[in-house]
Amino acid sequence: MNADINAGLAASHDVPRRTACAPADDVRAGAAAPMVGCLLLAVALACAALNAQIASAAPIEILFVGNSFTFGKYAPVRNYQGGYDSGPGAVAGPHVHDLQCLSAASCSAAEGVATVVPSTNPAVVNNPSFPTLQSELNYLNGAGGALKFTEPGPFGGIPGIFLKLTQEAGLNYNVSIDTISSATLNGTWGNATNLPVISASKWDHVVLQEQSFTPLPTTITVNGQSVTTRGNPANFNLGVQRIVNSLHTNAAAAGKPDPAVTLYETQPLASYSFLSGNPEAPIFGSSAGITGGNNNQPYVGDPDPVRRMALDLHNSYEAAASNANALGHSSVDVALAGDAWVTAMNQGIAVTNPYLPGALSGTAVDLWDSNALDACCTTPIGYHPSVYGSYLNGLMLFEQITGLDPRFGADELAALDLGIDPTIAVALQNAAYLTEQAGGVTVPVPATLALLGLGLAGLGFWRRKQA
């Protein structure tokens, strides 16, 4: 079904946004020539047939599996397009189905919690007892532990951004999410409750996101010294292959084809790459090292730590896809989301080191989270994606899965919903497009290429990405 719909879209050539098909721009409504009139009628009939086919076709069932890097962690991304399926507050329209939180009554313990946001809580901020950010963090990590940030569901997250983009493109996707904080894919496979859900025969497409550090090499060399990373690529490969095999087993039993699988490559981590001497942007938390050069900050001291980590992730995800494809079951590819972060940095859209004083005082955005109070206290800032990083990840997933150009233009609806400035949204759309075209982290900074991309985005047209 996915291939059929996308093939139809490809045949429509230049397609205005939010419609599956429309007359080509060079067919003028005022043209009087009979030939043009016939052509206009033929195009209109073809478009109507294609739109009817998409509208009447069964939706493409897609499942996103991962952890907080998939569900987004922070508002407004975390609950974006999410909603209960039944009971009080049930959502009637298309939304992300959080399989851990289908109703308020059945919501998992991790998601069925009251909202707590320390950065807006007067018990933490504007409290004379805690005059500095460091004192507020110390309080949250001690006596004020009950006020630490929480993550209530139902989740929409990056899948919610993907859903909105597919809706704008006129595609018919039914999006589900099954995520657990800090989960690895192998751990998810070994969970007796989750395995039957994620390997069910109903899915046409499954997206798998691994824990942030697991795909990394077990050791790296930094300044001539061997450093342990917390990486476990063997466990990553095992988790992917076990899930692919389980999908195959259940699909075969149901007489269905194997679902397609996309590995969602996560971003490099600033908190693994830099130390911070900036009291307004501290690396604070039990998962962060203090002096660097340890397995919590393994890339500290590398000449180009963020890009080095991005390349290690790229290589690991591509290898896992290749190894999984060797099984001969599902077709496995990679959404190069982490690579797109490097493109955004190379083009000056995003900062590389968010801990530097004044790093966020210019026009470049922070793709990572930057509020230390809300990140407190087990993960530091510079770890999870911000609204900008989440949007860029959603664009890369959309482009890889649907095969469509992500350059929607300045009035793209997900960006508007999430409060992203239209100029930044267009720049991130171009970063996604250029990354996919280049195939990864090698995207350079040439001004001519960037200007070309921005110019094309301004046309407001959909184009099938070139093979």
N, C-alpha and C positions, 0 to 999 in steps of 0.2 A: 504493500500500500504506500509506504513512504517513497519508494522509488518511482511508483506510478505518478504520484502527485507531483513530485519534484521534476520528473521528466516533462510533465505537462507545463510546469512553470518555466522550464528551460525553453520550451518551444515558443513561449510567448515573447521572448526577446526583451525589449524595453518595457518594463512594467512599472507603472506608478505605484508609490507606496500605499500600503494598506489595502491593496486590491490584488487579486491573483492575476487579473488580466485586464487590459484596457487598450483602446486603439493607439497605434504608434504615433509619436509626436509629429511625424512628417505628413500625416494624413490630415489635411485641413478641412475643417467642417464646412468652410465656404466654397470648397472646390466644386466646380460645376461639371467637370468632365465625366462622362458616363463610366469610364474606366475607374476613376477614383471613387465614384459612387458605389460601384460594384465591390471594389476593394474594401471600402468602409463597411458595407453591409456584411461581407464575408468575415472581416475581422470582428465585428460586433457579435455575429453568430458564434464564431469560434470562442470568443471570450465568454459569452453567456453559457456555452456548453461546458467550458472549463470551470467556471465559477460554480455551476450547478453540480458538476462532478465532485468538486472539493466539498461543497456544502452538504451533499448527500452521503459522502463516503464515511465509513466508520472512522472514528478518530484514531490517530496513531498513539498507541499506549506506550508512554515512556516513563521510566522509573529512574530517579536519581538516588544513588546510595553513597553515603559518606559520613561526614561529621560537621563540625561548626564551620569549616571552610566551604561547605555546601549550603547549609541553612543560613549562613550569614552572620550569626551571633548578635549583631546590633540592629536596633531599629534605625531607619525604617525598612531596612532590607529583610530582617529576620522574618517578619510576618507579611511581607509584600505578596499579595495575591493568594495568601493562604486563607483557609477557613474551615470550619467544622462541616462535616458531611451530613450530620444528623443531630437531632436534639435542639435545645435552645441555641440560637445564634447560627443555625445551619445556613449555608450559602447556596442559593439556587443556581447562580450562574457559573460559568467555567472558573475554576480556581485550582490551586495546587492542593492535592489530597495528601495530607500529612498522615502517613500510615501509623504513626505513633500517637496520633492525636485526632482521630476521626470525629470525636465528639467531646464536649466538655467532661462528660462522665467517664469516658474511656481514655482520656489523655494520660500519657505516661507520667510517672512521678517527676521526671526531669523537666517536662514541659508544663505540667499542671501546677505552676507556682505563681505567686503574686509578683507583679512587676516591681523590681527594685532597681533604681538607677541612682547610684551614689552621687553623681555629678549634679543632680538636681535636688538632692535631699538636704534640707537645712541642718539636719543633725551632723552633716559632714562638711558641707560648704557654708561659707559665711558664718561659721561658728568660731567665736573668739578663742576657743580652746585649741583650735587647729589652724593657726595662721598661715601655714605654708602647705604646699602640695605634699611635701614629704611627710609632714605631720598628719595630714589627712590619710595618706596611704598607710602610715604606721597604725593609725586608729582602725582602719578597715581590716588590716591584717592581724589585729589583736582583739580588743574589746568590742569593736564595731563590726565583727565578722558577720553578724546577721544582716548587715546593710550592704554586703557585697552584691555586685551586679548579678541579676538572674536572667534567664532566657525562656520566658513563657511562650508556649505555642498557641495556636498551630503555626507551623513553619511554612513559609513560602520561599524566602531566600533567593539564591541565584536561580533556582528553577522557576521562581515567580517572574524574574526578569526574562528568562527564556520564554515563558508562556506568553508574556505581553508582546514580545518581539514576534512570535509566531502568529499571534492574533493580528498584529499590524500587517504581517505579510500575507494574510488570507489563508494560512495553513490551519489544519485541524488536528491539534495535539491534545491529548488528555494526560496531564502531568501529575505524577505522584512523587513523593519523597519519603525516604526511610533513612533517617540519620540519627546517630548517637554521638554525643560529644566525645572527642578523643579516640573514636573507634578506628581500628585498622580493618582492612578488607578481610584479612584472614580471621580476625576476631569476629567480624560480622558473619562470615561464613560458618564459624563454629558456634554461633548463637542459635540454639534450637528453636527459639521463637522467631528470629528474623529470617533464617535460611529459607523456610517454606515460602515466605512472602517475596523475597527478592528473586528466588529462582522459579517462581510460578510461571506457567506456560502462557499467561495472558500478555506478557510484555513483548512489544515489537522492537523496543530499543531500551538498553540499560546503560546508564552512565555511572562509572565507578570512580570515586575519589579516595586516594590513599591518605593516611595520616601524614602530616607535614614532613617529618624527617625520615620516615621509614624508607622511602626510595633511595636515599642518599647512599653513596659508597660507605662501607663500614669505617674506613679511614681515608683521610686526605693528607696531602703534604702541603704545609704552609710554612714558607720561609725555611725550607729544608727540614722541617720537623714533621713527624707523623702525628696526626691528631685524630682521635676517635670522634665520630660524628653522631652517634645514636642511630645511624642508618642501619637498615636490615633489608637490603634488596631481595634477598632470598625469600623472606617472609612476604614481601610485596608481590613477587612473582607467584608464590604459592597461593596467595589469596585471590589474585586475578584468575589463575588457572582453575582453582577449585570452583569459583563462582561460574566461570564459563562452562565447565563440565557439568555443573548442576543445572544450569540453564538448558544445556543440550539434552540432558537426561529427561527433564520435564517436558521440553518441547517435543522430543521424539515420542514420548508416551502419549502426548495429546495429538500427535499427527500434525504438528505445526513446524514451520521452519525455525531454525535458530534465530533468536533476536540479534540485531546488531549491537555491538558493545563499543562505547566510547570511554576511554580513560581521560579523566579530567585532571590535567596536569596543574598542580597548585603552584603558587608563587614562591619566589625566594623570600627569605625572611631578613628584615633589617636587624632584628634582635639576635640572629645567628651570625651577623656580619660585622657589627660595630659595637664599641663601647660608647657610653654617654657620660659626658661631664656637664651636661645641661640640666640644671635642677628643674626646669620646666618640662623636660622630656626624659624622665628617668627610666632606665631599664630596671624595673622593679618586679620581683616575683620569684617564686621558688623554681621556675623553669629557666631563669636567666642566671648566667654566671656573673661573677663579680670582677674577675681579672681578665677574662678572655682566655683563649687557648684551651678551653675545656670542651667537653662534649655538649654543653648547652650553648656555646658560642664558638663553634669550631672554625668558622671562616674569618674570625677576627685576626687581623694581621696580613691577610691576603691582599695583594695590590689592588684587586678589583673584586671584593668579596661577593657582592650581590650578583654580578654577572657570572662569577664562578659557580655559585650555588645554582643559579638558573640553568647553566649548562649541564651541571650534574643531574638536576631533575629532568631536563630534556632527554638526556641520554638514557636515563633509567626508565622513563615512561615509554620511550620508543622501543627499548629493548624488551620491556614487559609486553608491549603490544605484539612485537615480532614473535616472542616466545609463545604467547597465547594463540596467535594465528597458526602456529605450527601444529596446534591440536587438531586443526581441520574442522572446527565447529563454527562458532560465531565469527563474523568478520569484526576485527578489533582495530580501532584507530585511536588517535590521540587528539584532544582539543588542547592546543598549545597556549593555554591561558597564561602560564608563568612567563613564557617567551614574550607575550604581548606586553607584560610589565616592562621588560627590558627595552622594547621598542618605544614605549611611552617615555621612559627615562632618556633614551638616546635622542629623542626628538624634543626634549625639554618640557614635555607635558607634565611629567611627574618628577618629584625629587628622588634622589638615590639614597641619601642619608638624612632621614627625618629628624635625627637627634641634634644636628648642628644648630646652634643659636641662629635664629633668623631664617631657618630653612623654609619655613612656611609663610614667610612675610611677602613673598613675591607671587607671581601668577601660577607657578607650578604647584600641583596638588599632591597630597599624600595618598598614595594608593593603599597604605596600611592604616590601621586604626591609630588615632593620635591622642585619645583622651585616657590618661593614665588612671583616672578614678574608675572609669567604666571597665577598663581592662583588668583592674586589680582583682585577684592578687596572684593567681597561679600562672598567668601569662602576661608578659610585658607588652607595651605598645610596640608597634613595628612587627606585629605577628599576624593578626587577623586582617582581612581586607576591610577597607573603609567602604563607604558608599561608592566611591570612584573605582576602587579595585573590584568590588562586586559587579559593578556595571560592566567593566572591561571583561571580566570573566564570563559574564552572561553573553556578551557579544561574541566571544570566541567560541563558546558552546553552540550558540545559534548558528554561526558560520560553518562550523565543522559538521554539525548534525544535519542541517538542512541544505547545505551547499549554496546558500544565498549570500549575496553581498550585504554586509552589516551596516553600510553607510546610509542610514535612514534620513539623516539631515537634522537640522536644528530643532524640529518640532517632534522628535521621537518621544512617544508617550511615557515609556518607563523612566527615561531620564527626567522628564517633567514631573512625574509622580514622586520621584526620589529627591527632587530639589537640586538636580545637577544643572549648572548653567549651560545653556545651549551651545555656547562656544566650546566649552570643555567636552560636552557630549559629542560634538562633531569631531573634535581632536581624538577622543578615545575610539570613536568608530573608525577613524582612519588608521589608528595604531593597530586595531584588530585586523582590518583589511590587509595592511601592509605585512603584518606578521604572517598571516595565512599565505599570502602570495609568495613570500620569501621562504616559507617552510621552517621558520624558527628564529633563534636568538641572533642570527647573523644580520638582522635588519640594520642598515647603517643610518646615518643622519643626513643624507644628501638633501639639500634644500629643494632641489628641483623635484625629487620624488615626493617630498612632503607637500609641496605646493600643488603638484599634479593631483595627489590624493584629495586634498582639500577642495580643489576645483571640481573634481568629479562628484564629490559628496554634495556639493551645492546644487547639482542638477536635480536632486530629489528623485532619481530613478533607481529602480531595482535592476540589477543585472546578475545573471547567473555567473558565479565566479569561474574564471577560466581554468581548464584542466592543467 
